[in-house]
Amino acid sequence: MNNITDSQLPMHKPEIYCYTIYGFLFSVAREKDMPWIYSNFIQIMYHEDWQMPVFEDHLNILQDCPFIQSYILNFKGNDDDYIKTIINAIDNDYYCYLFLDWYYINDNYHGDHFAHSAIITGYNTLDKSFSIYDNFDNGKFIKKVVSFENTAKAFFSSKNSSTGNKNDNDQSDVFSYLRDITFMKYNNCVYNKLDRKNIAFQIENYLKSEHTIINLIDNRSTYGLNVYKTLIEKLNDIDFDMLRDFHLIYEHKYLMYKRLKYVLEKGKYDDLIKSYSDFLHEFLVLRNLYIKSRISKTGQIQIEKIKNKLLFLAQEDKKFMQQILAAVKQGR
């Protein structure tokens, strides 16, 4: 252990944060990294096993991200080894991505044991605490300060509670990832150029509802415009909470709006960008309408409105993406 009492790696407020790994990536990304971000994060998919929509980039985001260096350790030690490992990682500028049991670290959560991905970004040896980021508060990506002891409990409990094996002697590979610690370091040396061909390729596949990552084809997933159909089908299960789903498609449109402002020539495409801004607002309205449906006595009536709204927005999305594709291909 060194003589440092407090060490916090830099994090800023992310614009995209629907999932923990997105919150982290957009919390450390700098202006120089935006060309890579705008060249990706276009195709979306709904994975049937996960029961949620994600950016297709979700599948190998750390492997592909050029400004993050990462490697994975399957941890085998005890509580004290774990605490020392995390502190040593932070001292060497590594963020720690891992699964922690909310039962021990999230005072906003009052359910059973629940393993969820989180990011440890700092420590304080005086009060023996770690700084942890996660979607702790109704999906909001925020920081909590948690004791060394409870953080260690949360780490080891993630696997034990998932396997139902308190003795921690389960040898199954199915849950081995719950003992992984992914060490991630920001790479300040990498600069990226905008990749218009990749933007066009992803938009084309979004319109065709086809995968873009060739080596990760999954027949249990729907892609692009077809995600709207899947969301409409999922709405039939009134007990299934889809707030995260509606927030993801809002973030998808928000990132596209930011991309248009960055990529398209000023003056020539101002009307398209303004129209897309209005289109983006419709997804914020849609998300809020869904929240209202969850607490309203007329929830089922609201759900039918949401279904009709999704059908309409899907058609509008297709028109916009066709226009955006043409503009991107024309170049500046």
C-alpha positions as CSV (number, residue, x, y, z in Angstrom):
1,M,0.0,0.0,0.0
2,N,1.3,3.5,-0.7
3,N,0.9,6.8,1.2
4,I,-1.9,8.2,-0.9
5,T,-5.0,8.7,1.2
6,D,-7.4,9.8,-1.6
7,S,-7.3,9.1,-5.3
8,Q,-10.1,9.8,-7.7
9,L,-9.9,9.1,-11.5
10,P,-11.5,11.8,-13.7
11,M,-15.2,11.4,-14.6
12,H,-17.5,14.0,-16.1
13,K,-21.3,14.0,-16.6
14,P,-22.1,11.6,-19.5
15,E,-24.7,12.5,-22.2
16,I,-25.4,8.8,-22.8
17,Y,-25.8,6.5,-19.8
18,C,-28.6,4.0,-20.3
19,Y,-26.2,1.2,-19.3
20,T,-23.2,1.3,-17.0
21,I,-20.6,0.7,-19.7
22,Y,-22.1,3.6,-21.8
23,G,-22.1,5.9,-18.7
24,F,-18.4,5.1,-18.2
25,L,-17.4,5.5,-21.8
26,F,-19.1,8.9,-22.2
27,S,-17.8,10.0,-18.8
28,V,-14.2,9.7,-19.9
29,A,-14.5,10.5,-23.6
30,R,-13.0,13.8,-24.7
31,E,-13.5,16.0,-27.7
32,K,-10.7,14.1,-29.6
33,D,-12.7,10.9,-29.2
34,M,-16.0,12.1,-30.7
35,P,-15.1,11.2,-34.3
36,W,-14.9,7.5,-33.3
37,I,-18.1,7.7,-31.3
38,Y,-20.0,9.5,-34.1
39,S,-18.7,6.8,-36.6
40,N,-20.2,4.1,-34.4
41,F,-23.2,3.7,-32.1
42,I,-25.8,3.8,-34.9
43,Q,-27.2,0.3,-35.2
44,I,-29.4,-0.9,-32.3
45,M,-30.6,-4.4,-31.5
46,Y,-33.1,-6.0,-29.2
47,H,-31.7,-9.2,-27.7
48,E,-34.4,-11.7,-26.7
49,D,-32.3,-13.3,-24.0
50,W,-31.4,-10.0,-22.4
51,Q,-34.9,-8.6,-22.9
52,M,-33.6,-5.2,-23.7
53,P,-32.5,-3.0,-26.6
54,V,-28.8,-1.9,-26.8
55,F,-26.5,-0.4,-29.3
56,E,-25.0,-3.2,-31.3
57,D,-21.6,-1.9,-30.3
58,H,-22.5,-3.1,-26.7
59,L,-21.3,-6.6,-27.7
60,N,-17.6,-5.7,-28.0
61,I,-17.4,-2.1,-26.9
62,L,-14.2,-2.4,-24.9
63,Q,-12.4,-4.5,-27.5
64,D,-13.1,-2.0,-30.2
65,C,-12.9,1.3,-28.4
66,P,-9.5,2.9,-29.4
67,F,-9.2,5.3,-26.5
68,I,-9.7,2.6,-23.8
69,Q,-7.0,0.0,-23.0
70,S,-8.5,-2.9,-21.1
71,Y,-7.7,-6.4,-19.8
72,I,-9.6,-8.9,-17.7
73,L,-8.6,-10.6,-14.5
74,N,-10.7,-13.5,-13.1
75,F,-10.1,-12.8,-9.4
76,K,-9.2,-15.7,-7.1
77,G,-8.2,-14.0,-3.8
78,N,-9.9,-13.0,-0.5
79,D,-11.5,-9.8,0.7
80,D,-8.2,-8.1,1.7
81,D,-6.6,-9.1,-1.7
82,Y,-9.6,-7.7,-3.5
83,I,-9.3,-4.3,-1.7
84,K,-5.6,-4.1,-2.4
85,T,-6.1,-5.0,-6.0
86,I,-8.6,-2.3,-6.6
87,I,-6.5,0.4,-4.9
88,N,-3.4,-0.7,-6.8
89,A,-5.3,-0.5,-10.1
90,I,-6.6,3.0,-9.4
91,D,-3.0,4.1,-8.4
92,N,-2.0,3.0,-11.9
93,D,-4.9,4.9,-13.5
94,Y,-7.1,1.9,-14.2
95,Y,-10.8,2.1,-13.7
96,C,-12.4,-1.2,-12.5
97,Y,-15.4,-2.6,-14.3
98,L,-17.0,-5.5,-12.4
99,F,-20.3,-6.9,-11.0
100,L,-21.4,-5.8,-7.5
101,D,-24.4,-6.9,-5.5
102,W,-26.8,-4.0,-5.0
103,Y,-28.0,-5.4,-1.8
104,Y,-24.8,-4.1,-0.1
105,I,-24.0,-0.9,-2.0
106,N,-27.2,0.8,-3.2
107,D,-29.3,2.4,-0.5
108,N,-31.9,3.2,-3.2
109,Y,-32.5,-0.5,-3.7
110,H,-34.6,-2.6,-1.3
111,G,-34.9,-5.9,-3.1
112,D,-33.2,-9.3,-2.9
113,H,-29.5,-9.9,-3.9
114,F,-28.9,-8.5,-7.4
115,A,-25.6,-8.5,-9.3
116,H,-25.2,-5.5,-11.5
117,S,-22.2,-4.0,-13.5
118,A,-20.5,-1.1,-11.8
119,I,-17.4,1.1,-12.2
120,I,-15.0,1.8,-9.3
121,T,-13.2,5.1,-10.0
122,G,-11.5,6.0,-6.7
123,Y,-10.8,5.4,-3.1
124,N,-10.2,7.1,0.3
125,T,-8.1,5.2,2.8
126,L,-9.0,7.6,5.7
127,D,-12.7,6.6,5.7
128,K,-11.9,3.2,3.9
129,S,-14.3,3.8,1.0
130,F,-14.5,3.3,-2.8
131,S,-16.2,5.7,-5.3
132,I,-18.6,3.6,-7.4
133,Y,-20.6,4.6,-10.4
134,D,-23.7,2.8,-11.6
135,N,-27.3,3.4,-12.7
136,F,-28.2,3.5,-9.0
137,D,-31.1,5.9,-8.9
138,N,-34.0,4.9,-11.3
139,G,-31.5,4.5,-14.1
140,K,-29.5,7.7,-13.4
141,F,-25.7,7.2,-13.6
142,I,-24.5,8.5,-10.3
143,K,-21.7,8.1,-7.8
144,K,-22.0,6.4,-4.4
145,V,-19.3,6.2,-1.8
146,V,-19.2,2.7,-0.3
147,S,-17.0,1.2,2.4
148,F,-14.2,-1.2,1.5
149,E,-16.0,-3.9,3.6
150,N,-19.4,-3.6,1.8
151,T,-17.7,-3.3,-1.6
152,A,-15.9,-6.6,-1.0
153,K,-19.1,-8.2,0.2
154,A,-20.9,-7.0,-2.9
155,F,-18.2,-8.4,-5.2
156,F,-18.1,-11.9,-3.7
157,S,-21.9,-12.0,-3.2
158,S,-22.5,-11.3,-6.9
159,K,-21.5,-14.8,-7.8
160,N,-22.5,-16.6,-4.6
161,S,-26.1,-15.2,-4.7
162,S,-26.4,-15.9,-8.5
163,T,-25.4,-19.5,-8.1
164,G,-27.1,-20.0,-4.8
165,N,-23.8,-21.4,-3.4
166,K,-22.8,-19.5,-0.3
167,N,-19.7,-21.7,0.1
168,D,-18.3,-20.3,-3.1
169,N,-17.2,-23.7,-4.4
170,D,-19.2,-23.7,-7.6
171,Q,-17.0,-24.6,-10.5
172,S,-19.5,-23.7,-13.2
173,D,-18.2,-21.5,-16.0
174,V,-21.7,-20.1,-16.5
175,F,-21.2,-17.5,-13.7
176,S,-17.4,-17.2,-13.8
177,Y,-17.7,-13.7,-15.4
178,L,-19.1,-12.5,-12.0
179,R,-15.6,-12.8,-10.6
180,D,-14.0,-10.9,-13.5
181,I,-12.5,-7.5,-12.9
182,T,-11.9,-5.5,-16.1
183,F,-9.2,-2.9,-15.7
184,M,-9.6,0.0,-18.1
185,K,-7.2,2.9,-18.7
186,Y,-7.9,6.0,-20.8
187,N,-5.5,6.3,-23.7
188,N,-4.7,10.0,-24.3
189,C,-2.4,9.3,-27.3
190,V,-5.1,8.1,-29.7
191,Y,-6.8,10.5,-32.2
192,N,-9.4,9.3,-34.6
193,K,-10.9,10.5,-37.9
194,L,-14.5,10.5,-38.8
195,D,-15.4,7.3,-40.8
196,R,-18.2,8.4,-43.2
197,K,-18.2,5.0,-44.9
198,N,-18.9,3.2,-41.6
199,I,-21.6,5.7,-40.8
200,A,-23.3,5.0,-44.1
201,F,-22.9,1.3,-43.7
202,Q,-24.5,1.3,-40.3
203,I,-27.4,3.5,-41.5
204,E,-28.0,1.2,-44.5
205,N,-28.2,-1.8,-42.2
206,Y,-30.4,0.1,-39.7
207,L,-32.8,0.7,-42.6
208,K,-32.6,-3.0,-43.7
209,S,-32.9,-4.2,-40.1
210,E,-29.7,-6.2,-40.5
211,H,-26.7,-6.8,-38.3
212,T,-23.5,-4.8,-38.9
213,I,-21.0,-6.8,-36.8
214,I,-20.4,-9.8,-39.1
215,N,-18.8,-12.1,-36.5
216,L,-21.6,-11.6,-34.0
217,I,-24.7,-12.6,-35.8
218,D,-27.5,-13.6,-33.4
219,N,-30.7,-15.0,-34.6
220,R,-32.4,-14.2,-31.3
221,S,-32.0,-10.5,-31.9
222,T,-33.9,-7.9,-34.0
223,Y,-32.1,-5.0,-35.5
224,G,-32.6,-1.4,-36.7
225,L,-36.2,-0.4,-37.6
226,N,-37.5,-3.8,-36.6
227,V,-36.7,-2.9,-33.0
228,Y,-39.9,-0.8,-33.1
229,K,-42.0,-3.9,-33.8
230,T,-40.4,-5.8,-30.9
231,L,-41.1,-2.9,-28.5
232,I,-44.7,-2.8,-29.6
233,E,-45.0,-6.6,-28.9
234,K,-43.3,-6.3,-25.5
235,L,-45.8,-3.6,-24.5
236,N,-48.5,-6.3,-24.3
237,D,-46.9,-7.5,-21.1
238,I,-48.1,-4.8,-18.8
239,D,-46.0,-6.1,-15.9
240,F,-42.7,-5.8,-17.8
241,D,-40.9,-2.5,-17.0
242,M,-39.7,-1.0,-20.3
243,L,-38.5,2.4,-19.0
244,R,-34.9,1.5,-19.9
245,D,-36.1,0.5,-23.4
246,F,-37.7,3.9,-24.0
247,H,-34.7,5.7,-22.6
248,L,-32.3,3.8,-24.9
249,I,-34.2,4.7,-28.1
250,Y,-34.3,8.3,-26.8
251,E,-30.5,8.3,-26.3
252,H,-30.1,6.7,-29.8
253,K,-31.9,9.7,-31.3
254,Y,-30.1,12.2,-29.1
255,L,-26.7,10.8,-30.3
256,M,-27.9,10.9,-33.9
257,Y,-28.8,14.6,-33.4
258,K,-25.4,15.4,-32.0
259,R,-23.8,13.4,-34.9
260,L,-25.7,15.5,-37.5
261,K,-24.5,18.7,-36.0
262,Y,-20.9,17.4,-36.1
263,V,-20.9,15.7,-39.5
264,L,-23.2,17.7,-41.8
265,E,-22.2,20.9,-43.5
266,K,-23.5,24.0,-41.7
267,G,-25.9,26.0,-43.8
268,K,-26.7,23.3,-46.3
269,Y,-28.4,20.9,-43.8
270,D,-29.8,23.3,-41.2
271,D,-33.4,22.5,-42.0
272,L,-32.7,18.7,-41.7
273,I,-31.0,19.2,-38.3
274,K,-33.8,21.4,-37.0
275,S,-36.4,18.9,-38.1
276,Y,-34.5,16.1,-36.4
277,S,-34.3,18.1,-33.2
278,D,-38.1,18.2,-33.2
279,F,-38.1,14.5,-34.0
280,L,-35.8,13.9,-31.0
281,H,-38.3,15.7,-28.7
282,E,-41.0,13.3,-29.7
283,F,-39.0,10.5,-28.1
284,L,-38.6,12.4,-24.9
285,V,-42.4,12.9,-24.9
286,L,-42.8,9.2,-25.6
287,R,-40.6,8.2,-22.7
288,N,-42.5,10.5,-20.4
289,L,-45.8,9.1,-21.7
290,Y,-44.6,5.6,-20.8
291,I,-43.7,6.7,-17.3
292,K,-47.2,8.2,-16.9
293,S,-48.7,4.9,-18.1
294,R,-46.9,3.0,-15.2
295,I,-48.6,5.1,-12.6
296,S,-51.9,6.0,-14.2
297,K,-55.3,4.2,-13.6
298,T,-55.8,4.5,-17.4
299,G,-52.5,2.8,-18.1
300,Q,-53.8,0.4,-20.7
301,I,-55.3,3.3,-22.7
302,Q,-51.9,5.0,-22.5
303,I,-50.2,1.9,-23.7
304,E,-52.4,1.8,-26.9
305,K,-51.4,5.4,-27.5
306,I,-47.8,4.5,-27.1
307,K,-48.1,1.6,-29.6
308,N,-49.6,4.0,-32.2
309,K,-47.0,6.6,-31.5
310,L,-44.2,4.0,-32.0
311,L,-45.8,3.0,-35.4
312,F,-45.8,6.6,-36.5
313,L,-42.3,7.3,-35.2
314,A,-40.9,4.2,-37.0
315,Q,-42.1,5.6,-40.3
316,E,-40.7,9.0,-39.6
317,D,-37.4,7.4,-38.5
318,K,-37.2,5.6,-41.8
319,K,-37.7,8.9,-43.7
320,F,-35.1,10.7,-41.7
321,M,-32.5,8.0,-41.9
322,Q,-32.9,7.9,-45.7
323,Q,-32.3,11.7,-45.8
324,I,-29.3,11.4,-43.5
325,L,-27.8,8.6,-45.5
326,A,-28.0,10.7,-48.7
327,A,-26.4,13.6,-46.9
328,V,-23.6,11.6,-45.4
329,K,-22.8,10.0,-48.8
330,Q,-22.6,13.5,-50.4
331,G,-19.9,14.5,-47.9
332,R,-19.1,18.1,-46.9
